Amino acid sequence: MAPPSRFQLLAAVVVLEGASGLPYGVVADMVPVWLKVNGVDTAAIGAMTLVGLPWVFKALWAPAVDRVGTYKGWIAAGLCGAASTIALLPFVGPNPALLGAVLVAVAVASATQDIAIDGWLVAAVPAEEQGRATGIRVAAYRGAMALGGGGAIILGDKYDWNWAFGAVVVALLATLVVIVRLPDTPRPPHTPAADWLALLGEWAAQPGSRLLFAFVLLYKLGDSAMAPMVKPFLLDGGFSPTEVGVLTAGIGAFLVSAGAIAGGDLLSRIGMARGVLILGALQALSNLGYAAAAVSGTRWAAAAASLTESLTAGLGTAALLALAMRGSTGPQAATRFALLSAAVALTRTLAGSVSGVAVERMGYASWFAVTFVLALPALALVPRVSHRQAAPTT
């Protein structure tokens, strides 16, 4: 079979990242608003972030995805699992215990799909296309995440929440039609489990690997601590669920995509070290916009903060993904990438889980200012972590 053309590869990137972003949008964005509308308090909403732990621990079963079956088969299985569990949510309702169990199942299926998607893309996308693919990956993922979150919020507010959940399920199954037609990618040579784990350990023990993991853990700390409280902040500030959806899934989604593509292009032009520093600084500064909006109490300031954060989120995510892709090249790419992305998910889950309690005790303005400070340690690591990218990966 002839290798896919550039257009086919980039189209596959869009479809795969769309299938990846939709379930996360439901868990991270749609469900918190659904709970808020149904009278659940902010502390419980913040604690619900813990259902995202499967995205943190997905590296535990990434070796199975790397070694058994095909990436395409794992993608299809994970997608079907995510669609079927999302379809259960309207029947569960905002019952915290039962809802939490179903959301964990959504996260497990989606995380498994993500592992296989990363493996397929690392194997299928040639090195000369990775820069361009990085921006498109982030744009497609965040666009789908916005549709699964903000777009579904608009449907739920305007029509019915059951219809909103159903629309997400239909969209996921539509991507499955395309995914089953993707070409298979070459699998890494089979090696005994002990040798395979030894090779992974050698990679982790290379000089600078701990520094790389520390950087990945910290780079999104400020954003992760702020994100779960953004939509409650907008709702408490007088925005309707539809207006929140328009800000995040309408104009906001366009800005995320534009930021991701622009960030990927900037990285290719000025280099990884300078690019990651600039994009990370812009990402951190956007948190102060929310602090200022909370102090002013005006709707226009909150809307401006939301749109600015959408743009800088695309910039920062493009930088982080490019760094993780470069750090995971070589054998066992899917598992290496899963380990790095799990570090990001760990930050997101733990920082987000305390955000509701922090807002109740400190107020929105103080907490948003704290999240800016939390973003600074990663920027201090940029000059050192850039040396890691110059080292060969085996």
FENGIBEL-V138526 format. One line per field, one symbol per residue. ss: DSSP state (H for helix, E for strand, L for the rest). psi: psi as a letter, one per 20 degrees, with the letter a starting at -180 (. if undefined). Layout:
ss->???
psi->???
//
This chain:
ss->LLLLLHHHHHHHHHHHHHHHHHHHHHHHHHHHHHHHHLLLLHHHHHHHHHHHHHHHLLHHHHHHHHHLLLHHHHHHHHHHHHHHHHHHHHHHLLLHHHHHHHHHHHHHHHHHHHHHHHHHHHHHLLHHHHHHHHHHHHHHHHHHHHHHHHHHHHHHHHLLHHHHHHHHHHHHHHHHHHHLLLLLLLLLLLLLHHHHHHHHHHHHLLLLHHHHHHHHHHHLHHHHHHHHHHHHHHHHLLLLHHHHHHHHHHHHHHHHHHHHHHHHHHHHHHLHHHHHHHHHHHHHHHHHHHHHHHHHLLHHHHHHHHHHHHHHHHHHHHHHHHHHHHHLLLLLHHHHHHHHHHHHHHHHHHHHHLHHHHHHHHLHHHHHHHHHHHLHHHHHHHHHHHHHHHLLLL
psi->pqqqrgghghhhgggghghhhghhhgghgggggggghjjprhghgghihiijhhhgjhihjhhghhhpbqghghggghghggghhhhhghhgrlogghgggghghghgghhgggghggggghhhoqhiihgghgghggggghghghghfgghggghhhephghgghhggggghhhhhghiiqqqqpqqqpqqgghghhhhhgghiqpighgghgghhhhjggghhhgiigghggghjjqrhghghghhiegghghggghgghghhghhgiqgggghgghhghgghhhhghghhhghjqhhhggggghghgghhgghhgggggghghijqaqkgggghhgghhgghgggggghhihgggghhhqgggghhhhghhihhhhhighghhhhhiqqp.
//
